[in-house]
Amino acid sequence: LLIARSLFTSRGFTYFHNIFNGDIRGFMRVVDLLTGIRVTEVDISRQAGFTDYRQRQLLGDLLRRHGILGEFNKLFFPKEKK
């Protein structure tokens, strides 16, 4: 696989794929073809969810360090499968 990917023809296939890629339009297509920089879309609502999750984790860690928030861990024996 590594040998097949390193052949000169593999770059040609990638180049032609980028030329005929319908997802990228205009100037960004030229940037992708000439520089190799990949243009991708960013889902803003998904990124906002990640940011919200990180902020909740940081807030929870801060509250745990100051003793305001505690954790509840429950130990149990799993049911045996029949």
N, CA and C of each residue as an Amber inpcrd file, in Angstrom:
protein
   246
   0.8300000  -1.1950000   0.0000000   0.0000000   0.0000000   0.0000000
   0.8740000   1.2590000   0.0000000   1.9380000   1.2380000   0.8100000
   2.8190000   2.4020000   0.8460000   3.5130000   2.6270000  -0.4880000
   3.9030000   1.5400000  -1.1330000   4.5480000   1.6700000  -2.4420000
   3.5560000   2.2160000  -3.4600000   2.3190000   1.7130000  -3.4200000
   1.3010000   2.1840000  -4.3660000   0.9850000   3.6620000  -4.1540000
   0.9770000   4.0930000  -2.9090000   0.6890000   5.5020000  -2.6230000
   1.8520000   6.4100000  -2.9900000   3.0640000   5.8840000  -2.9660000
   4.2170000   6.7270000  -3.2680000   4.5160000   6.8210000  -4.7560000
   3.8360000   6.0710000  -5.5820000   4.0480000   6.1540000  -7.0260000
   3.6190000   7.5170000  -7.5480000   4.2260000   7.9420000  -8.6320000
   3.9140000   9.2500000  -9.2050000   2.4660000   9.3240000  -9.6810000
   1.8410000   8.1840000 -10.0200000   0.4680000   8.2110000 -10.5290000
  -0.5360000   8.5470000  -9.4330000  -0.2230000   8.2270000  -8.1870000
  -1.1750000   8.5090000  -7.1110000  -1.3750000  10.0040000  -6.9410000
  -0.3040000  10.7850000  -7.1020000  -0.4430000  12.2430000  -7.0150000
  -1.2910000  12.7570000  -8.1690000  -1.1560000  12.1310000  -9.3410000
  -1.9690000  12.5290000 -10.4810000  -3.4440000  12.2880000 -10.2360000
  -3.7740000  11.1420000  -9.6320000  -5.1750000  10.8500000  -9.3160000
  -5.7230000  11.8520000  -8.3140000  -4.9260000  12.1940000  -7.3130000
  -5.3580000  13.1820000  -6.3240000  -5.5620000  14.5390000  -6.9800000
  -4.6590000  14.9020000  -7.8690000  -4.7590000  16.1770000  -8.5730000
  -6.0380000  16.2480000  -9.4040000  -6.3220000  15.1960000 -10.1680000
  -7.5380000  15.1890000 -10.9860000  -8.7980000  15.1440000 -10.1270000
  -8.7360000  14.4580000  -8.9990000  -9.8830000  14.4410000  -8.0900000
 -10.1670000  15.8550000  -7.5880000  -9.1150000  16.5930000  -7.2530000
  -9.3030000  17.9560000  -6.7590000  -9.8170000  18.8900000  -7.8500000
  -9.3880000  18.6590000  -9.0860000  -9.8630000  19.5030000 -10.1820000
 -11.3670000  19.3510000 -10.3820000 -11.8410000  18.1150000 -10.3560000
 -13.2470000  17.8480000 -10.6350000 -14.1000000  17.7330000  -9.3840000
 -13.5760000  18.1340000  -8.2390000 -14.3160000  18.1030000  -6.9940000
 -15.3720000  19.2040000  -7.0200000 -16.6200000  18.8450000  -6.9210000
 -17.7090000  19.8200000  -6.9890000 -17.9840000  20.5300000  -5.6850000
 -17.3550000  20.0750000  -4.5870000 -17.6200000  20.6850000  -3.2870000
 -16.9120000  22.0180000  -3.1160000 -15.7870000  22.1970000  -3.8000000
 -14.9840000  23.3980000  -3.6430000 -15.2080000  24.2960000  -4.8510000
 -15.4360000  25.5730000  -4.6060000 -15.7380000  26.4990000  -5.6950000
 -14.7610000  27.6720000  -5.6920000 -14.5550000  28.2300000  -6.8530000
 -13.8550000  29.4990000  -7.0190000 -12.4180000  29.5180000  -6.5590000
 -12.0900000  30.5720000  -5.8080000 -10.7270000  30.8220000  -5.3670000
 -10.1880000  29.6990000  -4.4890000 -11.0370000  29.1100000  -3.6670000
 -10.5860000  28.0430000  -2.7790000 -10.1370000  26.8120000  -3.5640000
 -10.7310000  26.5770000  -4.7160000 -10.3080000  25.4680000  -5.5620000
  -8.8910000  25.7170000  -6.0760000  -8.6070000  26.9480000  -6.4760000
  -7.2730000  27.3050000  -6.9530000  -6.2510000  27.1480000  -5.8280000
  -6.6050000  27.5980000  -4.6330000  -5.7090000  27.4540000  -3.4820000
  -5.4370000  25.9830000  -3.2140000  -6.4560000  25.1550000  -3.2750000
  -6.3000000  23.7210000  -3.0390000  -5.4020000  23.0800000  -4.0940000
  -5.5770000  23.4690000  -5.3430000  -4.7930000  22.8650000  -6.4210000
  -3.3300000  23.2910000  -6.3820000  -3.0800000  24.5630000  -6.1290000
  -1.7110000  25.0690000  -6.2190000  -0.8880000  24.8560000  -4.9550000
  -1.5150000  24.9030000  -3.7970000  -0.7520000  24.8300000  -2.5500000
  -0.9000000  23.5020000  -1.8310000  -1.9730000  22.7740000  -2.0720000
  -2.2030000  21.5370000  -1.3420000  -2.9110000  21.7440000  -0.0220000
  -3.2750000  22.9860000   0.2800000  -4.0050000  23.2770000   1.5140000
  -5.4280000  22.7820000   1.3400000  -5.8930000  21.9610000   2.2460000
  -7.2360000  21.3920000   2.1600000  -8.2610000  22.3690000   2.7290000
  -9.3100000  22.5750000   1.9850000 -10.3820000  23.4660000   2.3950000
 -11.5200000  22.5900000   2.9130000 -11.9330000  22.8280000   4.1530000
 -13.0290000  22.0700000   4.7380000 -14.0250000  23.0320000   5.3600000
 -15.2550000  22.5680000   5.4670000 -16.2870000  23.3730000   6.1110000
 -16.2850000  23.0810000   7.6070000 -16.6190000  24.0840000   8.3820000
 -16.6900000  23.9480000   9.8280000 -18.1460000  24.0710000  10.2320000
 -18.6480000  23.0700000  10.9540000 -20.0100000  23.1040000  11.4620000
 -20.0060000  23.9240000  12.7550000 -20.5470000  25.1220000  12.6940000
 -20.4740000  26.0510000  13.8140000 -21.2340000  25.5310000  15.0290000
 -22.3900000  24.9300000  14.8200000 -23.1680000  24.4300000  15.9610000
 -22.4500000  23.2610000  16.6380000 -21.7860000  22.4350000  15.8590000
 -21.0380000  21.3150000  16.4420000 -19.8420000  21.8230000  17.2400000
 -19.1310000  22.8170000  16.7010000 -18.0070000  23.4010000  17.4210000
 -18.4760000  24.0880000  18.7000000 -19.6550000  24.7140000  18.6590000
 -20.2040000  25.3400000  19.8590000 -20.4980000  24.2870000  20.9150000
 -20.9570000  23.1090000  20.4940000 -21.1960000  22.0170000  21.4330000
 -19.9130000  21.5460000  22.0860000 -18.8260000  21.4470000  21.3050000
 -17.5320000  21.0590000  21.8690000 -17.0360000  22.0880000  22.8680000
 -17.2050000  23.3640000  22.5280000 -16.7800000  24.4360000  23.4220000
 -17.5860000  24.4030000  24.7110000 -18.8850000  24.1930000  24.5970000
 -19.7480000  24.1130000  25.7740000 -19.3450000  22.9370000  26.6590000
 -19.0360000  21.7900000  26.0550000 -18.6200000  20.6070000  26.8140000
 -17.3130000  20.8790000  27.5570000 -16.3440000  21.5150000  26.8690000
 -15.0620000  21.8340000  27.5170000 -15.2560000  22.7940000  28.6810000
 -16.1290000  23.7850000  28.5090000 -16.3730000  24.7420000  29.5890000
 -17.0260000  24.0580000  30.7820000 -17.9510000  23.1390000  30.5230000
 -18.5860000  22.3990000  31.6200000 -17.5690000  21.5430000  32.3710000
 -16.6490000  20.9130000  31.6220000 -15.6230000  20.0870000  32.2600000
 -14.7060000  20.9510000  33.1260000 -14.2870000  22.1010000  32.6000000
 -13.4190000  22.9930000  33.3740000 -14.1240000  23.5220000  34.6170000
 -15.3990000  23.8780000  34.4850000 -16.1590000  24.3630000  35.6390000
 -16.3130000  23.2650000  36.6800000 -16.6110000  22.0380000  36.2410000
 -16.7340000  20.9150000  37.1690000 -15.4290000  20.6400000  37.8860000
 -14.3040000  20.7010000  37.1790000 -12.9960000  20.4990000  37.8200000
 -12.7070000  21.5860000  38.8470000 -13.0330000  22.8190000  38.5120000
 -12.8190000  23.9290000  39.4350000 -13.6600000  23.7680000  40.7020000
 -14.9310000  23.4130000  40.5250000 -15.8100000  23.2330000  41.6860000
 -15.3820000  22.0360000  42.5400000 -14.8880000  20.9760000  41.9250000
 -14.3940000  19.8190000  42.6830000 -13.1550000  20.1830000  43.4890000
 -12.2510000  20.9640000  42.9000000 -11.0240000  21.3560000  43.6040000
 -11.3180000  22.1880000  44.8400000 -12.3530000  23.0140000  44.7800000
 -12.6890000  23.8810000  45.9170000 -13.6850000  23.2350000  46.8750000
 -14.0650000  22.0070000  46.6120000 -14.9350000  21.2870000  47.5340000
 -16.3970000  21.6470000  47.4380000 -16.7990000  22.3730000  46.4420000
 -18.1980000  22.7800000  46.2870000 -19.0020000  21.6450000  45.6620000
 -18.3810000  20.9200000  44.7730000 -19.0540000  19.8570000  44.0450000
 -18.3960000  18.5340000  44.4030000 -19.2140000  17.5100000  44.5930000
 -18.6890000  16.1820000  44.8780000 -19.0820000  15.2160000  43.7810000
 -18.4490000  14.0670000  43.7950000 -18.7630000  13.0330000  42.8110000
 -19.3840000  11.8490000  43.5130000 -20.2720000  11.1850000  42.8130000
 -20.9120000   9.9810000  43.3240000 -20.5190000   8.8260000  42.4180000
 -19.7960000   7.8810000  42.9720000 -19.4080000   6.6810000  42.2380000
 -20.0710000   5.4840000  42.8870000 -20.6340000   4.6180000  42.0880000
 -21.3460000   3.4600000  42.6060000 -20.6400000   2.1990000  42.1210000
 -20.3420000   1.3150000  43.0540000 -19.7150000   0.0580000  42.7170000
 -20.7970000  -1.0130000  42.6170000 -20.7570000  -1.8210000  41.5660000
 -21.7640000  -2.8530000  41.4050000 -21.1580000  -4.0490000  40.7140000
 -21.8280000  -5.1940000  40.8790000 -21.4220000  -6.4170000  40.1950000
 -22.3210000  -6.5680000  38.9610000 -21.7340000  -6.7090000  37.7850000
 -22.5630000  -6.8660000  36.5930000 -23.3020000  -8.2060000  36.6080000
 -24.4640000  -8.2110000  35.9910000 -25.2510000  -9.4530000  35.9010000
 -24.5260000 -10.4240000  35.0080000 -24.6140000 -11.6850000  35.3730000
 -23.9730000 -12.7120000  34.5490000 -24.8440000 -12.9990000  33.3490000
 -24.2040000 -13.1940000  32.2060000 -24.9310000 -13.5140000  30.9990000
 -25.2710000 -14.9940000  30.9980000 -26.4860000 -15.3200000  30.5870000
 -26.9140000 -16.7250000  30.5780000 -26.7490000 -17.3310000  29.2250000
